[in-house]
Amino acid sequence: MNEIPSAYIEGRAKAASIDKQRAEIYVRHTRIGDPPMDAAVNDLAPLPREQASRFIEAGMNQNEDILRDAPQSVREIFAEPEPAWLDHDALRPGICAFQANVVSIFAAFVAGTLIDGFSTLISESFLETGRVFDDGVRRLRQNNRHQVEIFWPDGLREHNDGWRLSVRIRFVHAQVRRLLSQSPTWDSEAHGIPVSSAHMGFALACFSARTLKHSTTLGANYSEQERESFCAVWRYAGHLMGVPHTILYTDEEDALKWYAIGMACEPAPSDNAVIMANALINSAPLVAGITNPRARAKLVKKTIYPVSRLLVGDELADQLHFPKHGTLKMRDALFKFRLNNTLVHLFDRLKGGGGTNMVTAFGASLYDNAGLRYDLPDHVHAEDSSYW
């Protein structure tokens, strides 16, 4: 197997002109997954699905009576200590900023941050599994739920919901990586390891620094302390999700550097990236509960596409085959979004701070009577997998 996946050879040379060391780290991590968690899911694979889920749930809930019978590799995952750099008190300003700006953040995430991510080879694993197409709205609502929980006071304390959802994502990614690696259609010579640590580090940089940038464009306001803290929340969540320290950013400036290197290393958007990005844009109204076909089409055409083009820029929007929109139309869509968001904040204040923003966030997130599930996918294609 070549040291560098063929899809990254050209990009590595371009990225090296920006920062040679980071470029080398990035492309090297396209061949690296999450070794401790990969070992854990490999050891769980021969077990009956219910038993594997039971061991994961036991670790999440500190049930030592059950966990002691789990494979050693699984027990070691739950025995990992908090990193020395973690300061839970330093996360509070970021949590407050998220809750104050959550409408802009969610909009920025769908129209900007996820488009940044899907423009890369990240889209290959999503398209291969078909999860976004098979149950896309549920998948996006799960994303929102994760954000709500990690930005909840003490949500990232050990064994609280933000912590558990982050560790759950780590298990799921490792399982998807295992399944995709066994698929005859995955081109490892060209694309490297599926759900690689390079892509995890890049995605985390997008979730933090790019979301701050995009949401500010949409009207969010942050102090310097809040920006620093917002990135600190995502940094710890990324650590829990298995991003290795070798490609885990330290602060907002560092995250932006990893984003720039990743974009330089990644090839131009593929046809699969085009499919994924446009599917995401068209799914966004359903996440917000807008099911009427005419209303959905109008929102996508008049607001989401123009705002997304404004956020990601004309070059990337053209590569993703987004509809053309003049500057005036894009700015008009942005003005309408900001006005609506301002009215939401005003309505909240008139009600005495009743929490309209967070009510909106809860409504766009996945909460059901089943609670948190710890089943893992058991087939590479979503439509053939048991429910998880």
C-alpha positions as CSV (number, residue, x, y, z in Angstrom):
1,M,0.0,0.0,0.0
2,N,1.3,3.4,-0.9
3,E,2.3,5.7,2.0
4,I,0.2,8.5,0.6
5,P,-3.3,7.8,-0.8
6,S,-3.2,8.8,-4.5
7,A,-6.0,11.3,-4.1
8,Y,-3.8,13.4,-1.7
9,I,-0.5,13.5,-3.7
10,E,-1.3,16.7,-5.6
11,G,-2.9,18.4,-2.5
12,R,0.1,17.6,-0.3
13,A,2.4,19.5,-2.6
14,K,0.0,22.5,-2.5
15,A,-0.4,22.3,1.3
16,A,3.4,22.0,1.8
17,S,3.8,25.5,0.4
18,I,1.6,26.8,3.2
19,D,3.0,24.6,6.1
20,K,5.1,21.6,5.2
21,Q,5.0,20.0,8.7
22,R,1.2,20.3,9.0
23,A,0.8,18.9,5.4
24,E,2.9,15.9,6.3
25,I,0.9,15.3,9.5
26,Y,-2.4,15.6,7.7
27,V,-1.6,13.1,4.9
28,R,0.0,10.7,7.3
29,H,-3.2,10.7,9.3
30,T,-5.3,9.6,6.3
31,R,-3.8,6.2,7.0
32,I,-4.6,6.3,10.7
33,G,-7.9,5.6,12.4
34,D,-8.3,5.4,16.2
35,P,-6.1,2.4,17.3
36,P,-7.5,1.9,20.8
37,M,-11.1,2.1,19.7
38,D,-10.5,0.1,16.6
39,A,-9.2,-2.7,18.8
40,A,-12.2,-2.4,21.0
41,V,-14.8,-2.7,18.2
42,N,-12.8,-5.6,16.7
43,D,-13.0,-7.4,20.0
44,L,-16.7,-6.7,20.2
45,A,-17.4,-7.8,16.6
46,P,-17.6,-11.6,17.3
47,L,-20.1,-11.1,20.2
48,P,-23.9,-11.1,19.9
49,R,-25.1,-7.6,19.1
50,E,-27.1,-7.3,22.3
51,Q,-24.1,-8.3,24.4
52,A,-21.8,-5.8,22.8
53,S,-24.4,-3.0,23.3
54,R,-24.7,-4.1,27.0
55,F,-20.9,-3.8,27.5
56,I,-20.9,-0.3,26.0
57,E,-23.9,0.8,28.0
58,A,-22.2,-0.6,31.2
59,G,-19.1,1.5,30.5
60,M,-21.2,4.6,29.8
61,N,-23.1,4.1,33.1
62,Q,-20.2,2.9,35.3
63,N,-21.8,-0.5,35.8
64,E,-18.6,-2.4,36.9
65,D,-20.5,-5.6,37.5
66,I,-21.2,-5.9,33.8
67,L,-18.2,-4.1,32.4
68,R,-15.7,-6.5,34.1
69,D,-16.8,-9.2,31.7
70,A,-16.1,-7.0,28.6
71,P,-13.0,-7.4,26.5
72,Q,-9.9,-5.7,28.0
73,S,-9.7,-3.3,25.1
74,V,-13.3,-2.1,25.9
75,R,-12.5,-1.7,29.6
76,E,-9.4,0.4,28.7
77,I,-11.5,2.9,26.7
78,F,-13.6,3.7,29.8
79,A,-10.5,3.8,32.0
80,E,-8.9,6.6,30.0
81,P,-8.2,9.6,32.2
82,E,-9.2,13.2,31.4
83,P,-6.5,15.1,29.6
84,A,-4.2,17.3,31.7
85,W,-5.2,20.4,29.7
86,L,-8.9,20.1,30.5
87,D,-10.5,22.9,32.6
88,H,-14.2,22.4,33.0
89,D,-14.7,25.9,34.4
90,A,-13.1,27.4,31.3
91,L,-16.0,25.8,29.2
92,R,-18.7,27.9,30.8
93,P,-18.4,31.0,28.7
94,G,-18.6,28.9,25.5
95,I,-21.7,27.1,26.8
96,C,-23.4,30.5,27.5
97,A,-22.4,31.8,24.1
98,F,-23.8,28.6,22.4
99,Q,-27.2,29.0,24.2
100,A,-27.4,32.7,23.3
101,N,-26.6,32.1,19.6
102,V,-27.9,28.6,19.0
103,V,-30.3,29.6,16.1
104,S,-27.4,31.2,14.2
105,I,-25.1,28.3,15.1
106,F,-27.5,25.6,13.9
107,A,-28.1,27.5,10.7
108,A,-24.3,28.0,10.2
109,F,-23.7,24.3,10.8
110,V,-26.1,23.2,8.1
111,A,-25.5,25.9,5.5
112,G,-21.8,26.4,6.1
113,T,-19.9,24.0,8.4
114,L,-21.2,20.7,7.1
115,I,-20.8,22.0,3.5
116,D,-17.1,22.7,4.3
117,G,-16.8,19.1,5.5
118,F,-18.8,17.3,2.7
119,S,-16.8,19.2,0.1
120,T,-13.8,16.9,1.0
121,L,-13.4,13.1,0.8
122,I,-15.4,12.9,4.0
123,S,-18.3,12.6,1.7
124,E,-17.1,9.3,0.4
125,S,-17.8,7.4,3.6
126,F,-21.2,9.0,4.1
127,L,-22.2,8.2,0.5
128,E,-20.9,4.6,0.8
129,T,-23.0,3.9,4.0
130,G,-26.0,5.8,2.7
131,R,-27.0,6.9,6.1
132,V,-27.8,10.5,5.1
133,F,-30.1,9.2,2.4
134,D,-31.6,6.3,4.3
135,D,-32.4,8.3,7.5
136,G,-30.9,11.8,6.8
137,V,-33.2,13.9,9.0
138,R,-32.6,11.6,12.0
139,R,-28.9,11.8,11.3
140,L,-28.9,15.6,11.3
141,R,-31.1,15.7,14.4
142,Q,-28.6,13.5,16.1
143,N,-25.9,16.1,15.2
144,N,-28.0,18.8,16.8
145,R,-28.6,16.7,19.9
146,H,-24.9,16.2,20.4
147,Q,-24.3,19.9,20.2
148,V,-27.0,20.7,22.7
149,E,-25.6,18.2,25.1
150,I,-22.0,19.1,24.9
151,F,-23.0,22.8,25.3
152,W,-25.2,22.1,28.3
153,P,-23.8,23.0,31.8
154,D,-21.6,20.1,32.9
155,G,-22.7,18.2,29.8
156,L,-19.1,17.1,29.3
157,R,-18.5,15.9,32.8
158,E,-17.7,12.2,32.9
159,H,-20.8,10.1,32.3
160,N,-23.1,13.0,31.6
161,D,-25.0,13.1,28.3
162,G,-22.6,15.2,26.3
163,W,-19.7,13.0,27.4
164,R,-21.7,9.8,26.6
165,L,-22.8,11.0,23.2
166,S,-19.2,12.0,22.3
167,V,-17.9,8.5,23.3
168,R,-20.8,6.9,21.5
169,I,-19.7,8.7,18.3
170,R,-16.2,7.3,18.8
171,F,-17.6,3.8,19.0
172,V,-19.8,4.3,15.9
173,H,-17.0,5.8,13.8
174,A,-14.7,2.9,14.7
175,Q,-17.5,0.4,13.7
176,V,-18.1,2.2,10.4
177,R,-14.4,2.3,9.8
178,R,-14.3,-1.5,10.3
179,L,-17.2,-2.2,8.1
180,L,-16.1,0.1,5.3
181,S,-12.5,-1.3,5.4
182,Q,-14.0,-4.7,4.6
183,S,-16.1,-3.4,1.8
184,P,-14.9,-4.3,-1.7
185,T,-16.0,-0.9,-3.0
186,W,-13.8,1.2,-0.6
187,D,-10.7,2.4,-2.4
188,S,-8.0,2.5,0.3
189,E,-5.2,3.1,-2.3
190,A,-6.9,6.4,-3.3
191,H,-8.7,7.5,-0.2
192,G,-6.8,6.0,2.8
193,I,-8.6,4.7,5.9
194,P,-12.3,5.4,6.1
195,V,-13.3,7.9,8.8
196,S,-9.6,8.6,9.2
197,S,-8.1,10.7,12.0
198,A,-7.2,13.3,9.3
199,H,-10.9,13.7,8.5
200,M,-11.8,13.7,12.2
201,G,-9.3,16.5,13.0
202,F,-10.4,18.5,9.9
203,A,-14.1,18.1,10.9
204,L,-13.4,19.2,14.4
205,A,-11.7,22.3,13.1
206,C,-14.8,23.0,11.0
207,F,-17.2,22.4,14.0
208,S,-15.3,24.9,16.1
209,A,-13.6,27.7,14.2
210,R,-15.6,27.6,11.0
211,T,-18.9,27.5,12.9
212,L,-17.7,30.6,14.8
213,K,-17.0,32.3,11.5
214,H,-20.2,31.3,9.8
215,S,-22.5,32.0,12.7
216,T,-20.9,35.5,13.2
217,T,-21.8,36.2,9.5
218,L,-25.4,35.1,10.4
219,G,-25.6,37.6,13.3
220,A,-24.1,35.8,16.3
221,N,-22.0,37.8,18.7
222,Y,-19.1,36.5,20.8
223,S,-16.5,38.0,23.1
224,E,-12.9,36.8,22.8
225,Q,-13.3,34.8,26.0
226,E,-16.5,33.1,24.5
227,R,-14.7,32.3,21.3
228,E,-11.8,30.7,23.2
229,S,-14.2,28.8,25.4
230,F,-16.4,27.6,22.5
231,C,-13.3,26.1,20.8
232,A,-12.3,24.5,24.2
233,V,-15.7,22.8,24.4
234,W,-15.3,21.3,20.9
235,R,-11.6,20.4,21.6
236,Y,-12.6,18.2,24.6
237,A,-15.5,16.7,22.7
238,G,-13.1,15.9,19.8
239,H,-10.8,14.2,22.3
240,L,-13.6,12.1,23.5
241,M,-14.6,11.3,19.9
242,G,-11.1,9.9,19.4
243,V,-9.2,12.7,17.6
244,P,-5.5,12.0,18.4
245,H,-3.5,14.7,20.0
246,T,-1.2,14.8,17.0
247,I,-4.0,16.5,14.9
248,L,-6.2,17.9,17.6
249,Y,-6.1,21.7,17.5
250,T,-5.2,23.8,20.6
251,D,-7.2,27.0,20.0
252,E,-9.2,28.9,17.3
253,E,-6.1,30.1,15.5
254,D,-4.7,26.5,15.4
255,A,-8.1,25.1,14.2
256,L,-8.1,27.6,11.3
257,K,-4.6,26.5,10.3
258,W,-5.7,22.8,10.3
259,Y,-8.8,23.8,8.3
260,A,-6.6,25.6,5.7
261,I,-4.2,22.6,5.4
262,G,-7.0,20.2,5.1
263,M,-8.7,22.1,2.4
264,A,-5.3,22.4,0.5
265,C,-4.6,18.6,0.9
266,E,-8.1,17.5,-0.1
267,P,-8.9,17.0,-3.8
268,A,-11.5,19.1,-5.5
269,P,-15.1,18.1,-4.7
270,S,-16.0,14.8,-6.3
271,D,-19.4,14.0,-7.8
272,N,-20.2,12.3,-4.5
273,A,-19.4,15.5,-2.6
274,V,-21.8,17.4,-4.9
275,I,-24.5,14.8,-4.2
276,M,-23.9,15.0,-0.4
277,A,-23.8,18.7,-0.2
278,N,-27.0,19.3,-2.2
279,A,-28.8,16.5,-0.3
280,L,-27.9,18.2,2.9
281,I,-29.2,21.6,1.8
282,N,-32.5,20.0,0.7
283,S,-32.8,18.1,4.0
284,A,-32.4,21.2,6.2
285,P,-36.1,22.3,6.2
286,L,-37.2,18.8,7.3
287,V,-34.9,19.1,10.3
288,A,-36.7,22.3,11.2
289,G,-40.0,20.6,10.9
290,I,-41.1,22.1,7.5
291,T,-42.7,19.3,5.6
292,N,-44.9,21.1,3.1
293,P,-43.2,20.5,-0.3
294,R,-43.9,24.0,-1.6
295,A,-42.7,25.7,1.6
296,R,-39.6,23.5,1.6
297,A,-38.7,24.3,-2.0
298,K,-39.2,28.0,-1.4
299,L,-37.0,28.0,1.7
300,V,-34.2,26.0,0.0
301,K,-34.2,28.2,-3.1
302,K,-34.8,31.6,-1.6
303,T,-32.8,31.4,1.7
304,I,-30.7,28.3,2.3
305,Y,-28.8,28.1,-1.1
306,P,-28.1,31.9,-1.2
307,V,-27.0,32.0,2.5
308,S,-24.8,28.9,2.0
309,R,-23.1,30.4,-1.1
310,L,-22.4,33.5,0.9
311,L,-20.9,31.5,3.7
312,V,-18.7,29.1,1.8
313,G,-17.8,31.4,-1.1
314,D,-18.5,31.3,-4.8
315,E,-15.6,29.1,-5.8
316,L,-16.7,26.2,-3.5
317,A,-20.4,26.8,-4.2
318,D,-19.7,26.6,-8.0
319,Q,-17.7,23.3,-7.5
320,L,-20.7,21.9,-5.6
321,H,-23.1,23.0,-8.4
322,F,-25.1,25.3,-6.1
323,P,-27.5,27.6,-8.0
324,K,-26.0,30.9,-9.0
325,H,-27.1,33.9,-6.9
326,G,-26.0,37.5,-7.3
327,T,-24.5,39.4,-4.4
328,L,-27.7,41.4,-3.9
329,K,-29.8,38.2,-3.7
330,M,-27.4,36.6,-1.2
331,R,-27.3,39.7,1.0
332,D,-31.1,40.0,0.9
333,A,-31.4,36.3,2.1
334,L,-28.8,37.1,4.8
335,F,-30.7,40.2,5.9
336,K,-34.0,38.3,6.2
337,F,-32.3,35.5,8.2
338,R,-30.7,38.1,10.6
339,L,-34.0,39.9,10.9
340,N,-35.9,36.8,11.8
341,N,-33.2,35.8,14.3
342,T,-33.4,39.2,15.9
343,L,-37.1,38.9,16.3
344,V,-36.6,35.5,18.0
345,H,-34.3,37.1,20.5
346,L,-36.7,40.1,21.0
347,F,-39.6,37.8,21.5
348,D,-37.6,35.9,24.1
349,R,-36.7,39.0,26.0
350,L,-40.3,40.2,25.9
351,K,-41.3,36.9,27.5
352,G,-38.8,37.5,30.2
353,G,-36.0,35.3,28.8
354,G,-38.1,32.2,28.5
355,G,-35.6,30.4,26.4
356,T,-37.0,30.6,22.9
357,N,-33.6,29.8,21.4
358,M,-33.1,26.6,23.3
359,V,-36.7,25.6,22.8
360,T,-35.9,25.9,19.0
361,A,-32.7,23.8,19.5
362,F,-34.6,21.1,21.4
363,G,-37.2,21.0,18.6
364,A,-34.5,20.5,16.0
365,S,-32.7,17.7,17.9
366,L,-33.4,14.0,18.3
367,Y,-35.0,13.2,21.6
368,D,-37.2,10.1,21.9
369,N,-38.6,7.8,24.5
370,A,-35.9,5.2,23.8
371,G,-33.2,7.4,25.4
372,L,-29.6,7.0,24.4
373,R,-28.9,3.8,22.4
374,Y,-25.6,2.0,22.3
375,D,-26.3,-0.4,19.4
376,L,-23.7,-0.3,16.6
377,P,-24.4,-0.6,12.9
378,D,-23.9,-4.2,11.7
379,H,-23.9,-3.6,8.0
380,V,-21.9,-1.2,5.9
381,H,-25.1,0.0,4.1
382,A,-27.6,1.8,6.3
383,E,-30.6,0.2,4.7
384,D,-29.3,-3.3,5.5
385,S,-28.2,-2.5,9.0
386,S,-30.2,-3.2,12.2
387,Y,-31.6,-0.1,13.8
388,W,-29.1,1.9,15.8
